[in-house]
């Protein structure tokens, strides 16, 4: 198995799919799917788009408006996002060692569907006439 380098200095892990071999076999100047730049750009774009308009951004907006100190709010929100991302990265790294990628994708998809259904149920119950009559 190949070892993938980690720019954060974390111990490398085996590359079960052999991406390092694909990168080595790629023609000079081409971007392999697993190259550092491609992974970085894909991650930055995905997280940026996923975070637009979410409740974290709205909370930062409100905190900035209430406190009048946008720089401090930015630093606090940035630190929080870094820490929560670290939890996701470490959990993902651990899960990649105990689950096949297909299982991990399927489990993540099922979790997202379950959360969506649960949140939809909560919204329906919250706005139902019976709930409003009891409030």
Backbone as CSV, one residue per row, in Angstrom:
resi,resn,N_x,N_y,N_z,CA_x,CA_y,CA_z,C_x,C_y,C_z
1,UNK,0.829,-1.178,0.000,0.000,0.000,0.000,0.874,1.241,0.000
2,UNK,0.361,2.308,-0.568,1.086,3.566,-0.635,0.810,4.407,0.600
3,UNK,1.724,5.280,0.953,1.549,6.215,2.055,1.269,7.588,1.482
4,UNK,0.217,8.245,1.969,-0.127,9.583,1.525,0.534,10.611,2.434
5,UNK,1.225,11.612,1.889,1.789,12.657,2.750,0.672,13.546,3.287
6,UNK,0.879,14.095,4.477,-0.107,14.962,5.091,0.527,16.312,5.366
7,UNK,-0.006,17.414,4.759,0.611,18.727,4.949,0.534,19.232,6.381
8,UNK,-0.361,18.657,7.214,-0.462,19.083,8.598,0.531,18.360,9.487
9,UNK,1.287,17.413,8.918,2.281,16.690,9.691,1.707,15.526,10.467
10,UNK,0.421,15.182,10.237,-0.154,14.024,10.904,0.465,12.765,10.318
11,UNK,0.527,11.686,11.102,1.093,10.453,10.553,0.332,10.037,9.310
12,UNK,1.067,9.585,8.327,0.418,9.202,7.067,-0.343,7.909,7.255
13,UNK,-1.335,7.736,6.401,-2.132,6.521,6.459,-2.023,5.812,5.127
14,UNK,-2.258,4.498,5.135,-2.183,3.752,3.879,-3.215,4.262,2.891
15,UNK,-2.874,4.213,1.626,-3.767,4.636,0.554,-4.349,3.379,-0.083
16,UNK,-5.535,2.914,0.388,-6.076,1.654,-0.118,-6.434,1.692,-1.593
17,UNK,-6.727,2.860,-2.129,-7.144,2.941,-3.533,-5.963,3.122,-4.477
18,UNK,-4.765,3.350,-3.959,-3.595,3.510,-4.812,-3.551,4.830,-5.536
19,UNK,-4.102,5.925,-4.937,-4.107,7.226,-5.591,-2.703,7.751,-5.843
20,UNK,-1.753,7.435,-4.957,-0.395,7.939,-5.132,0.212,7.385,-6.417
21,UNK,-0.110,6.124,-6.749,0.389,5.543,-8.001,-0.213,6.263,-9.196
22,UNK,-1.508,6.613,-9.110,-2.164,7.321,-10.211,-1.528,8.693,-10.406
23,UNK,-1.172,9.363,-9.301,-0.532,10.664,-9.416,0.830,10.532,-10.059
24,UNK,1.573,9.490,-9.679,2.913,9.300,-10.229,2.845,8.973,-11.717
25,UNK,1.776,8.278,-12.136,1.644,7.889,-13.535,1.051,8.997,-14.399
26,UNK,0.532,10.036,-13.770,-0.090,11.122,-14.527,0.968,11.886,-15.311
27,UNK,0.614,12.377,-16.501,1.570,13.147,-17.289,1.990,14.413,-16.553
28,UNK,3.224,14.878,-16.771,3.671,16.096,-16.097,2.756,17.271,-16.438
29,UNK,2.473,18.074,-15.425,1.634,19.256,-15.626,0.149,18.985,-15.480
30,UNK,-0.267,17.712,-15.418,-1.695,17.412,-15.269,-2.032,17.314,-13.791
31,UNK,-3.291,17.600,-13.464,-3.744,17.529,-12.078,-4.423,16.181,-11.858
32,UNK,-3.829,15.345,-11.004,-4.444,14.074,-10.657,-5.575,14.347,-9.671
33,UNK,-6.573,13.476,-9.641,-7.743,13.682,-8.795,-7.373,13.767,-7.323
34,UNK,-6.328,13.114,-6.913,-5.961,13.107,-5.509,-4.839,14.067,-5.169
35,UNK,-4.482,14.983,-6.050,-3.386,15.895,-5.759,-3.784,16.847,-4.635
36,UNK,-2.784,17.395,-3.953,-3.024,18.295,-2.840,-3.881,19.473,-3.274
37,UNK,-3.541,20.095,-4.378,-4.276,21.262,-4.855,-5.722,20.948,-5.180
38,UNK,-5.957,19.792,-5.803,-7.325,19.414,-6.165,-8.167,19.146,-4.919
39,UNK,-7.591,18.448,-3.949,-8.317,18.162,-2.708,-8.590,19.453,-1.949
40,UNK,-7.591,20.343,-1.879,-7.750,21.617,-1.185,-8.850,22.461,-1.825
41,UNK,-8.804,22.600,-3.139,-9.794,23.418,-3.844,-11.195,22.831,-3.705
42,UNK,-11.305,21.524,-3.833,-12.600,20.863,-3.695,-13.160,21.058,-2.286
43,UNK,-12.307,20.907,-1.278,-12.740,21.075,0.104,-13.152,22.518,0.384
44,UNK,-12.319,23.472,-0.027,-12.620,24.886,0.219,-13.927,25.290,-0.453
45,UNK,-14.122,24.869,-1.680,-15.335,25.221,-2.412,-16.565,24.590,-1.776
46,UNK,-16.475,23.306,-1.447,-17.612,22.588,-0.866,-18.021,23.186,0.473
47,UNK,-17.037,23.414,1.353,-17.359,23.948,2.679,-17.883,25.378,2.565
48,UNK,-17.282,26.185,1.706,-17.749,27.567,1.531,-19.203,27.589,1.088
49,UNK,-19.540,26.798,0.076,-20.914,26.784,-0.423,-21.882,26.201,0.602
50,UNK,-21.438,25.184,1.352,-22.308,24.574,2.359,-22.584,25.527,3.518
51,UNK,-21.634,26.399,3.822,-21.780,27.302,4.961,-22.551,28.582,4.622
52,UNK,-22.728,28.890,3.342,-23.445,30.114,2.982,-24.883,30.053,3.472
53,UNK,-25.268,31.047,4.247,-26.658,31.149,4.684,-27.079,30.161,5.746
54,UNK,-26.150,29.434,6.342,-26.565,28.493,7.378,-26.697,29.220,8.707
55,UNK,-27.129,28.502,9.718,-27.396,29.167,11.000,-26.132,29.699,11.660
56,UNK,-24.971,29.114,11.367,-23.723,29.645,11.919,-23.438,31.032,11.356
57,UNK,-23.635,31.202,10.063,-23.402,32.501,9.442,-24.409,33.527,9.967
58,UNK,-25.642,33.110,10.142,-26.652,34.026,10.680,-26.338,34.406,12.121
59,UNK,-25.837,33.443,12.903,-25.450,33.751,14.282,-24.302,34.751,14.307
60,UNK,-23.314,34.564,13.425,-22.190,35.503,13.356,-22.679,36.888,12.943
61,UNK,-23.617,36.939,12.025,-24.184,38.210,11.584,-24.834,38.935,12.758
62,UNK,-25.658,38.208,13.521,-26.351,38.814,14.656,-25.372,39.227,15.759
63,UNK,-24.391,38.369,16.047,-23.409,38.712,17.076,-22.610,39.944,16.685
64,UNK,-22.269,40.036,15.422,-21.518,41.196,14.943,-22.349,42.461,15.059
65,UNK,-23.612,42.374,14.698,-24.490,43.541,14.773,-24.730,43.960,16.225
66,UNK,-24.926,42.984,17.113,-25.205,43.300,18.515,-23.982,43.827,19.251
67,UNK,-22.823,43.242,18.983,-21.623,43.605,19.736,-20.948,44.861,19.187
68,UNK,-21.098,45.102,17.894,-20.397,46.212,17.275,-18.904,45.965,17.128
69,UNK,-18.497,44.708,17.290,-17.080,44.337,17.194,-16.921,43.206,16.190
70,UNK,-17.053,43.501,14.900,-17.016,42.452,13.879,-15.691,41.688,13.833
71,UNK,-14.579,42.352,14.141,-13.291,41.662,14.124,-13.214,40.556,15.155
72,UNK,-13.699,40.838,16.359,-13.691,39.833,17.429,-14.653,38.698,17.084
73,UNK,-15.812,39.044,16.550,-16.786,38.019,16.149,-16.189,37.137,15.048
74,UNK,-15.503,37.753,14.080,-14.872,36.988,13.006,-13.841,36.011,13.569
75,UNK,-12.998,36.489,14.485,-11.983,35.599,15.069,-12.627,34.451,15.851
76,UNK,-13.653,34.762,16.634,-14.340,33.716,17.393,-15.036,32.707,16.496
77,UNK,-15.725,33.199,15.479,-16.431,32.305,14.555,-15.431,31.463,13.758
78,UNK,-14.312,32.071,13.377,-13.285,31.332,12.632,-12.697,30.214,13.479
79,UNK,-12.379,30.519,14.742,-11.837,29.500,15.636,-12.839,28.358,15.837
80,UNK,-14.111,28.713,15.991,-15.145,27.692,16.164,-15.259,26.808,14.921
81,UNK,-15.212,27.415,13.735,-15.309,26.635,12.500,-14.086,25.735,12.330
82,UNK,-12.922,26.246,12.680,-11.702,25.428,12.600,-11.824,24.222,13.530
83,UNK,-12.268,24.456,14.763,-12.394,23.358,15.729,-13.436,22.333,15.291
84,UNK,-14.583,22.795,14.808,-15.609,21.843,14.374,-15.159,21.095,13.118
85,UNK,-14.398,21.753,12.260,-13.860,21.074,11.082,-12.841,20.021,11.483
86,UNK,-12.031,20.327,12.502,-11.044,19.356,12.984,-11.734,18.099,13.496
87,UNK,-12.833,18.278,14.219,-13.599,17.114,14.698,-14.070,16.281,13.508
88,UNK,-14.596,16.941,12.479,-15.061,16.220,11.287,-13.936,15.509,10.563
89,UNK,-12.784,16.161,10.443,-11.642,15.553,9.754,-11.144,14.332,10.525
90,UNK,-10.995,14.466,11.845,-10.507,13.334,12.645,-11.503,12.180,12.652
91,UNK,-12.797,12.509,12.754,-13.817,11.461,12.710,-13.835,10.788,11.334
92,UNK,-13.719,11.591,10.279,-13.678,11.030,8.932,-12.469,10.139,8.716
93,UNK,-11.327,10.553,9.254,-10.107,9.742,9.126,-10.282,8.405,9.843
94,UNK,-10.865,8.451,11.052,-11.087,7.214,11.791,-12.086,6.319,11.060
95,UNK,-13.186,6.919,10.585,-14.197,6.128,9.872,-13.639,5.519,8.595
96,UNK,-12.720,6.227,7.922,-12.148,5.681,6.690,-11.292,4.451,6.963
97,UNK,-10.859,4.283,8.193,-10.064,3.100,8.557,-10.940,1.906,8.915
98,UNK,-12.184,2.172,9.347,-13.041,1.074,9.783,-14.172,0.770,8.805
99,UNK,-14.376,1.642,7.809,-15.452,1.426,6.836,-14.920,1.617,5.421
100,UNK,-15.503,0.887,4.496,-15.178,1.079,3.084,-15.794,2.406,2.630
101,UNK,-15.198,3.072,1.631,-15.734,4.359,1.171,-17.205,4.294,0.769
102,UNK,-17.606,3.202,0.133,-19.009,3.078,-0.286,-19.936,3.021,0.928
103,UNK,-19.515,2.305,1.982,-20.321,2.223,3.199,-20.413,3.592,3.869
104,UNK,-19.304,4.304,3.874,-19.272,5.628,4.491,-20.191,6.590,3.752
105,UNK,-20.174,6.571,2.430,-21.067,7.427,1.638,-22.524,7.066,1.884
106,UNK,-22.818,5.777,1.932,-24.189,5.320,2.158,-24.664,5.737,3.556
107,UNK,-23.819,5.563,4.563,-24.183,5.938,5.932,-24.397,7.454,6.036
108,UNK,-23.545,8.235,5.394,-23.696,9.693,5.426,-24.989,10.101,4.729
109,UNK,-25.302,9.480,3.610,-26.546,9.776,2.898,-27.767,9.426,3.725
110,UNK,-27.748,8.257,4.365,-28.872,7.853,5.209,-29.027,8.792,6.398
111,UNK,-27.915,9.212,6.984,-27.979,10.150,8.104,-28.585,11.478,7.672
112,UNK,-28.190,11.971,6.498,-28.742,13.240,6.007,-30.244,13.115,5.740
113,UNK,-30.672,12.004,5.156,-32.101,11.792,4.903,-32.863,11.709,6.226
114,UNK,-32.308,10.977,7.192,-32.963,10.840,8.491,-33.076,12.197,9.186
115,UNK,-32.005,12.989,9.146,-32.064,14.318,9.757,-33.080,15.210,9.059
116,UNK,-33.133,15.146,7.740,-34.107,15.926,6.992,-35.534,15.545,7.342
117,UNK,-35.791,14.243,7.446,-37.136,13.786,7.816,-37.495,14.212,9.234
118,UNK,-36.538,14.091,10.151,-36.791,14.478,11.532,-37.063,15.976,11.636
119,UNK,-36.249,16.794,10.963,-36.461,18.242,10.989,-37.784,18.624,10.318
120,UNK,-38.132,17.934,9.231,-39.415,18.177,8.582,-40.575,17.838,9.495
121,UNK,-40.464,16.725,10.210,-41.493,16.335,11.172,-41.621,17.386,12.274
122,UNK,-40.480,17.861,12.782,-40.500,18.882,13.827,-41.189,20.160,13.328
123,UNK,-40.925,20.542,12.087,-41.535,21.755,11.525,-43.039,21.577,11.375
124,UNK,-43.460,20.410,10.897,-44.891,20.149,10.730,-45.583,20.175,12.086
125,UNK,-44.972,19.544,13.083,-45.574,19.545,14.419,-45.613,20.952,15.011
126,UNK,-44.580,21.728,14.774,-44.500,23.082,15.321,-45.589,23.984,14.750
127,UNK,-45.883,23.808,13.473,-46.823,24.703,12.818,-48.210,24.094,12.630
128,UNK,-48.445,22.938,13.222,-49.760,22.323,13.078,-50.785,23.066,13.945
129,UNK,-52.041,23.101,13.536,-53.079,23.801,14.307,-53.221,23.245,15.720
130,UNK,-53.066,21.944,15.905,-53.214,21.349,17.240,-52.117,21.869,18.171
131,UNK,-50.889,21.941,17.660,-49.774,22.430,18.480,-49.995,23.898,18.857
132,UNK,-50.489,24.680,17.910,-50.718,26.106,18.158,-51.851,26.305,19.153
133,UNK,-52.851,25.410,19.129,-53.978,25.523,20.057,-53.533,25.195,21.476
134,UNK,-52.562,24.287,21.622,-52.074,23.901,22.943,-51.096,24.912,23.509
135,UNK,-50.557,25.775,22.683,-49.542,26.720,23.153,-50.120,27.899,23.863
